[in-house]
C-alpha cells in the first residue's frame, strides 16, 4: 500500500513548504512519523485509511492558492459561460465546461482584474 520512502517524501515536501505543522495536528504528525519509522511497507487496511486521511490534509495544504481558486471559481465560471453559449445556439461551447485551460484562463482574468471592476 504505502512505503516508508513514499511517506518520507510527503513529510519532506510538507516540511519544505512550511505546512507540516499548520496542516496537521500533533496526533496526525505523530501517527505519520511513527508509521514511517515502524514500517517499511503498510499492509494493514485500517492503518492505510488513517494515512490516506492524513495525506489528504497534506495535499490540500500543499495546493497553491491559484489552484484552489481555479478549482472553485474558474471551473464554476467556465460551466456558467458554457451553459450561456449553448443556450445562445453555439453547440460547440458545451465542451468548454470540461476544459482545464479555459478554467485556468478565467481564473487568471479574475486574479488580474483591478479591484472594483465587475462588481
C-alpha positions in Angstrom: 0.0 0.0 0.0 2.4 2.8 1.2 6.1 2.6 1.6 8.4 4.4 4.0 10.0 6.2 1.1 6.7 7.4 -0.2 5.6 8.7 3.3 9.0 10.3 3.8 8.6 12.2 0.5 5.3 13.7 1.7 6.8 14.6 5.1 9.8 16.3 3.5 7.7 18.2 0.9 5.3 19.5 3.7 8.3 20.4 5.8 10.0 22.3 3.0 6.8 24.2 2.1 6.2 25.0 5.8 2.8 23.5 6.1 3.5 20.4 8.1 2.8 22.0 11.5 -0.1 24.1 10.3 -1.9 21.5 8.3 -1.6 18.6 10.7 -2.3 18.5 14.4 0.0 16.8 16.9 -1.7 13.4 16.7 -1.6 13.3 12.9 2.1 14.2 12.7 2.9 11.7 15.4 0.9 8.9 13.6 2.6 9.7 10.3 6.1 9.9 11.9 5.6 6.6 13.8 4.3 4.9 10.7 7.3 6.0 8.8 9.7 4.8 11.5 8.0 1.5 12.3 7.0 0.1 8.9 8.9 -0.5 5.7 5.5 -1.0 3.9 2.0 -0.7 5.2 -0.2 -3.7 4.7 -2.9 -3.1 7.3 -6.1 -1.6 5.8 -7.0 0.3 9.0 -3.6 2.0 9.2 -3.8 2.7 5.4 -7.1 4.5 5.8 -5.8 6.7 8.5 -2.7 7.5 6.4 -4.9 8.4 3.4 -6.8 10.9 5.5 -3.6 12.5 6.8 -2.2 12.6 3.3 -5.4 14.2 2.0 -4.9 17.0 4.6 -1.3 17.5 3.4 -2.4 17.5 -0.2 -4.9 20.2 0.4 -2.4 22.3 2.3 0.2 21.9 -0.4 -2.0 23.2 -3.2 -1.3 26.8 -4.3 -3.9 29.5 -3.8 -4.2 29.8 -7.6 -5.1 26.1 -8.0 -7.6 26.3 -5.2 -9.2 29.3 -6.8 -9.2 27.6 -10.2 -11.0 24.6 -8.8 -13.7 26.7 -7.3 -14.1 29.9 -9.2 -12.6 29.0 -12.6 -14.5 25.7 -13.1 -17.8 27.2 -12.0 -17.4 30.3 -14.2 -16.4 28.0 -17.2 -19.5 25.9 -16.6 -21.7 29.1 -16.5 -20.2 30.6 -19.7 -20.5 27.3 -21.5 -24.2 27.0 -20.5 -25.0 30.5 -21.7 -23.2 30.0 -25.0 -25.1 26.7 -25.6 -28.4 28.5 -24.9 -27.4 31.1 -27.5 -27.1 28.3 -30.0 -23.3 27.7 -30.1 -23.3 23.9 -29.5 -19.5 23.5 -29.6 -19.3 25.5 -26.4 -20.7 22.5 -24.4 -17.1 21.2 -24.1 -15.8 24.4 -22.5 -17.0 23.4 -19.1 -14.7 20.4 -19.0 -11.5 22.2 -20.3 -9.0 23.0 -17.6 -7.3 25.5 -19.8 -10.4 27.6 -20.1 -11.0 27.5 -16.3 -7.3 28.5 -15.9 -7.8 31.4 -18.3 -10.8 32.7 -16.4 -9.0 32.4 -13.1 -6.1 34.4 -14.5 -8.5 37.1 -15.6 -10.1 37.1 -12.2 -6.7 37.4 -10.4 -5.6 40.2 -12.6 -8.8 42.2 -12.6 -8.5 45.6 -10.9 -10.4 45.8 -7.6 -13.8 47.4 -8.0 -14.3 46.1 -11.6 -17.0 43.6 -12.3 -18.9 44.1 -9.1 
